[in-house]
Amino acid sequence: VLIDPNKWSADGTIAMGQTVVTDDGKLLAYTRQEAGSDWSNIHVIEVATGRELPDVLKWARHGNIVWNAAGDGFYYARYPEPAKDEVYQALSLNQMIYFHKLGEPQSADTLIYKNPENPTWSFWIARTEDWTSTTCNSCSVGCTISIGTRGGRAVIVKPDRLNPVSGDQICVRGRFHYDAVPERQRLQRHLV
């Protein structure tokens, strides 16, 4: 067993969240959630030895982890550090995307993106090789979207900012439903 969350606490109040392996399979980033909270700390472990690296990143919540191609760092979503009296109760406002280089302190992480004009927005990140424009098939609205692929699989969806209906927004159904329709079932050309 590489990681056994049952050993983290006697009362079971620490849970494992995400797990993401580097492309070469050598490192695993995973999240721990404490006290029944959705706040997460990101940890990194060597797969071959089970050795924990000293990298521990705080204030992650409602986001994902994406390794870079070299496997020496990853992108992650985090929030500003909450006040001490709000540690497990702070609102999810002003999510940001950062890049963490292994071996560096979290304070040295590079801010990649933030959008303070829309503090309630959250972001999903992915490494893609190609983008394909299409129409969302989740409902009858007809929002135009772009699907990002990697290794022949859809990994992320983004809205078409020029769509008169949805603009630069995408509903939850459209954002996560793309993986339910295999590529062979999608329209490849206009039928009219």
PESUL-V643034 format. One line per field, one symbol per residue. ss: DSSP state (2 for helix, 1 for strand, 0 for the rest). phi: phi as a letter, one per 20 degrees, with the letter a starting at -180 (. if undefined). burial: + if it has 16 or more other ideal C-beta (glycine too) atoms within 10 Angstrom, else -. A space follows every 50 residues. Layout:
ss=???
phi=???
burial=???
//
This chain:
ss=00002220000001111111100000111111110000011111110000 01111111111111111000001111110000022200000000011111 10000222011111022200000000000111111000000001111111 001111111000000000000222222222002220000000
phi=.fccffefbfemedcedfccefgemeccebddddlmeefcdecccfffdm ffeffcddmealbcdcffffmdabebdbdffffgecgdcffecmfcdcdd egnefgfefefebbbffcfefccccbecdbccebdfdfbefnfeccdedb mmdfcaccfefeffeeledbfffffdegfedfgfeefebfed
burial=--+----------++++--+-+----+++++++-----+++++++----- ----+-+-+++-++++++----+++++++--+-------+----++++-+ -+------+----+---------++--------+-+++----+++-+++- ---+++++++--+--+---+---++--+--------------
//
